[in-house]
Every structure is written in C-alpha cells, then in structure tokens.
Amino acid sequence: MPTRKYPKELIERGVRLAVESDRPVAHVAAELGLPAETLRKRVRQAEADRGLRPDLPTSQEREQIKELKHENAELRRANEILRAASLFFATELDESRPK
C-alpha cells in the first residue's frame, strides 16, 4: 500500500487539537481527514518531545540514534577493509610461505 504524505500544517493542527482538547485522537483524525494511526503516532511523538512520555525517545534522540547507527555501519565496513588489508600484507611479508 503506498504511503500518502499529508501537509505538515494539517498534521500539526491535528496534534494540537488532540492534545488541547480531551477528544479521542480518532475523532480528531476523522474530522481532519487523516488516518487515525498517523495522527496517533504524531501525538505520541509530540508528547515524548514535551517530556510527557518518558518511555519513548524524543525526536532529537531518534535523530542521534539514526546518526550513530550510520556511523557504526561505516566503522564496521572500515574494519572489514582493514582486516582484509592486514591479512593481505601479512601473507605478502611472510617469508616462510612460498610465493
């Protein structure tokens, strides 16, 4: 199923309405024409960013985790290259091995 992008302003308005009013997220989503789960996910993230949901990482923490995973993958690739290079040079410099 293809994902659909909704305007940022519409999502922000939905989050604001859901947080400020005591109405269920599903009702606010239906009123704005958004999928309930999309709005629910954004409301949860907004609550995490405000410190109301300590069980979820904030947007800043999510971004940091993403960067660290990328850096970790790069370091693993570099280690594999260095391992292969050291093995190559070790066999080249080993005089006891026939060439």
ChimeraX commands (.cxc) that place a marker at each C-alpha (Angstrom):
marker #1 position 0.00,0.00,0.00 radius 0.5
marker #1 position 1.54,3.34,-1.00 radius 0.5
marker #1 position 2.07,5.87,1.75 radius 0.5
marker #1 position 0.49,9.27,1.37 radius 0.5
marker #1 position 2.09,12.50,2.50 radius 0.5
marker #1 position -0.13,14.88,4.39 radius 0.5
marker #1 position 0.64,18.58,4.72 radius 0.5
marker #1 position 2.78,19.35,7.74 radius 0.5
marker #1 position 0.40,22.11,8.82 radius 0.5
marker #1 position -2.55,19.70,8.82 radius 0.5
marker #1 position -0.70,17.17,10.96 radius 0.5
marker #1 position 0.46,19.88,13.38 radius 0.5
marker #1 position -3.11,21.19,13.64 radius 0.5
marker #1 position -4.36,17.68,14.34 radius 0.5
marker #1 position -1.74,17.14,17.04 radius 0.5
marker #1 position -2.58,20.47,18.63 radius 0.5
marker #1 position -6.32,19.70,18.59 radius 0.5
marker #1 position -5.84,16.22,20.01 radius 0.5
marker #1 position -3.57,17.42,22.81 radius 0.5
marker #1 position -5.51,20.55,23.77 radius 0.5
marker #1 position -8.99,19.05,23.61 radius 0.5
marker #1 position -9.89,15.95,25.54 radius 0.5
marker #1 position -11.39,14.37,22.44 radius 0.5
marker #1 position -10.14,10.98,21.25 radius 0.5
marker #1 position -7.44,11.07,18.60 radius 0.5
marker #1 position -9.60,9.00,16.25 radius 0.5
marker #1 position -12.36,11.65,16.32 radius 0.5
marker #1 position -9.93,14.48,15.61 radius 0.5
marker #1 position -8.34,12.46,12.79 radius 0.5
marker #1 position -11.72,11.72,11.19 radius 0.5
marker #1 position -12.66,15.39,11.41 radius 0.5
marker #1 position -9.48,16.43,9.59 radius 0.5
marker #1 position -9.49,13.56,7.10 radius 0.5
marker #1 position -6.32,11.93,8.44 radius 0.5
marker #1 position -5.78,8.25,9.22 radius 0.5
marker #1 position -6.22,7.75,12.96 radius 0.5
marker #1 position -2.98,5.80,13.35 radius 0.5
marker #1 position -0.96,8.51,11.58 radius 0.5
marker #1 position -2.27,11.17,13.93 radius 0.5
marker #1 position -1.91,8.89,16.98 radius 0.5
marker #1 position 1.76,8.28,16.13 radius 0.5
marker #1 position 2.40,12.02,15.78 radius 0.5
marker #1 position 0.61,12.78,19.06 radius 0.5
marker #1 position 2.76,10.20,20.85 radius 0.5
marker #1 position 5.91,11.75,19.39 radius 0.5
marker #1 position 4.79,15.26,20.38 radius 0.5
marker #1 position 4.16,14.02,23.92 radius 0.5
marker #1 position 7.62,12.43,24.00 radius 0.5
marker #1 position 9.20,15.66,22.78 radius 0.5
marker #1 position 7.45,17.57,25.58 radius 0.5
marker #1 position 8.67,15.09,28.18 radius 0.5
marker #1 position 5.23,13.64,28.87 radius 0.5
marker #1 position 6.17,10.16,27.62 radius 0.5
marker #1 position 9.48,9.04,29.17 radius 0.5
marker #1 position 9.01,5.58,27.64 radius 0.5
marker #1 position 9.56,6.97,24.11 radius 0.5
marker #1 position 12.67,8.64,22.68 radius 0.5
marker #1 position 12.38,12.30,21.68 radius 0.5
marker #1 position 12.85,13.43,18.09 radius 0.5
marker #1 position 16.34,14.62,18.96 radius 0.5
marker #1 position 17.21,11.23,20.47 radius 0.5
marker #1 position 15.79,9.46,17.41 radius 0.5
marker #1 position 17.98,11.58,15.14 radius 0.5
marker #1 position 21.03,10.86,17.29 radius 0.5
marker #1 position 20.31,7.11,17.21 radius 0.5
marker #1 position 19.98,7.26,13.42 radius 0.5
marker #1 position 23.35,9.06,13.11 radius 0.5
marker #1 position 25.04,6.60,15.46 radius 0.5
marker #1 position 23.71,3.61,13.51 radius 0.5
marker #1 position 25.06,5.13,10.30 radius 0.5
marker #1 position 28.44,5.79,11.91 radius 0.5
marker #1 position 28.51,2.25,13.31 radius 0.5
marker #1 position 27.86,0.78,9.86 radius 0.5
marker #1 position 30.68,2.88,8.37 radius 0.5
marker #1 position 33.09,1.77,11.10 radius 0.5
marker #1 position 32.19,-1.89,10.54 radius 0.5
marker #1 position 32.91,-1.51,6.82 radius 0.5
marker #1 position 36.23,0.19,7.56 radius 0.5
marker #1 position 37.17,-2.60,9.98 radius 0.5
marker #1 position 36.44,-5.24,7.34 radius 0.5
marker #1 position 38.64,-3.42,4.84 radius 0.5
marker #1 position 41.47,-3.09,7.37 radius 0.5
marker #1 position 41.19,-6.77,8.32 radius 0.5
marker #1 position 41.41,-7.82,4.68 radius 0.5
marker #1 position 44.34,-5.48,4.06 radius 0.5
marker #1 position 46.26,-6.69,7.09 radius 0.5
marker #1 position 45.73,-10.31,6.05 radius 0.5
marker #1 position 46.96,-9.49,2.54 radius 0.5
marker #1 position 50.10,-7.74,3.78 radius 0.5
marker #1 position 50.79,-10.38,6.39 radius 0.5
marker #1 position 50.86,-13.07,3.70 radius 0.5
marker #1 position 52.98,-10.87,1.42 radius 0.5
marker #1 position 55.57,-10.21,4.13 radius 0.5
marker #1 position 55.71,-13.78,5.45 radius 0.5
marker #1 position 58.97,-15.09,4.02 radius 0.5
marker #1 position 58.38,-18.67,5.13 radius 0.5
marker #1 position 55.44,-19.03,2.75 radius 0.5
marker #1 position 56.24,-19.99,-0.84 radius 0.5
marker #1 position 55.14,-17.49,-3.45 radius 0.5
marker link #1:1,2 radius 0.2
marker link #1:2,3 radius 0.2
marker link #1:3,4 radius 0.2
marker link #1:4,5 radius 0.2
marker link #1:5,6 radius 0.2
marker link #1:6,7 radius 0.2
marker link #1:7,8 radius 0.2
marker link #1:8,9 radius 0.2
marker link #1:9,10 radius 0.2
marker link #1:10,11 radius 0.2
marker link #1:11,12 radius 0.2
marker link #1:12,13 radius 0.2
marker link #1:13,14 radius 0.2
marker link #1:14,15 radius 0.2
marker link #1:15,16 radius 0.2
marker link #1:16,17 radius 0.2
marker link #1:17,18 radius 0.2
marker link #1:18,19 radius 0.2
marker link #1:19,20 radius 0.2
marker link #1:20,21 radius 0.2
marker link #1:21,22 radius 0.2
marker link #1:22,23 radius 0.2
marker link #1:23,24 radius 0.2
marker link #1:24,25 radius 0.2
marker link #1:25,26 radius 0.2
marker link #1:26,27 radius 0.2
marker link #1:27,28 radius 0.2
marker link #1:28,29 radius 0.2
marker link #1:29,30 radius 0.2
marker link #1:30,31 radius 0.2
marker link #1:31,32 radius 0.2
marker link #1:32,33 radius 0.2
marker link #1:33,34 radius 0.2
marker link #1:34,35 radius 0.2
marker link #1:35,36 radius 0.2
marker link #1:36,37 radius 0.2
marker link #1:37,38 radius 0.2
marker link #1:38,39 radius 0.2
marker link #1:39,40 radius 0.2
marker link #1:40,41 radius 0.2
marker link #1:41,42 radius 0.2
marker link #1:42,43 radius 0.2
marker link #1:43,44 radius 0.2
marker link #1:44,45 radius 0.2
marker link #1:45,46 radius 0.2
marker link #1:46,47 radius 0.2
marker link #1:47,48 radius 0.2
marker link #1:48,49 radius 0.2
marker link #1:49,50 radius 0.2
marker link #1:50,51 radius 0.2
marker link #1:51,52 radius 0.2
marker link #1:52,53 radius 0.2
marker link #1:53,54 radius 0.2
marker link #1:54,55 radius 0.2
marker link #1:55,56 radius 0.2
marker link #1:56,57 radius 0.2
marker link #1:57,58 radius 0.2
marker link #1:58,59 radius 0.2
marker link #1:59,60 radius 0.2
marker link #1:60,61 radius 0.2
marker link #1:61,62 radius 0.2
marker link #1:62,63 radius 0.2
marker link #1:63,64 radius 0.2
marker link #1:64,65 radius 0.2
marker link #1:65,66 radius 0.2
marker link #1:66,67 radius 0.2
marker link #1:67,68 radius 0.2
marker link #1:68,69 radius 0.2
marker link #1:69,70 radius 0.2
marker link #1:70,71 radius 0.2
marker link #1:71,72 radius 0.2
marker link #1:72,73 radius 0.2
marker link #1:73,74 radius 0.2
marker link #1:74,75 radius 0.2
marker link #1:75,76 radius 0.2
marker link #1:76,77 radius 0.2
marker link #1:77,78 radius 0.2
marker link #1:78,79 radius 0.2
marker link #1:79,80 radius 0.2
marker link #1:80,81 radius 0.2
marker link #1:81,82 radius 0.2
marker link #1:82,83 radius 0.2
marker link #1:83,84 radius 0.2
marker link #1:84,85 radius 0.2
marker link #1:85,86 radius 0.2
marker link #1:86,87 radius 0.2
marker link #1:87,88 radius 0.2
marker link #1:88,89 radius 0.2
marker link #1:89,90 radius 0.2
marker link #1:90,91 radius 0.2
marker link #1:91,92 radius 0.2
marker link #1:92,93 radius 0.2
marker link #1:93,94 radius 0.2
marker link #1:94,95 radius 0.2
marker link #1:95,96 radius 0.2
marker link #1:96,97 radius 0.2
marker link #1:97,98 radius 0.2
marker link #1:98,99 radius 0.2
view
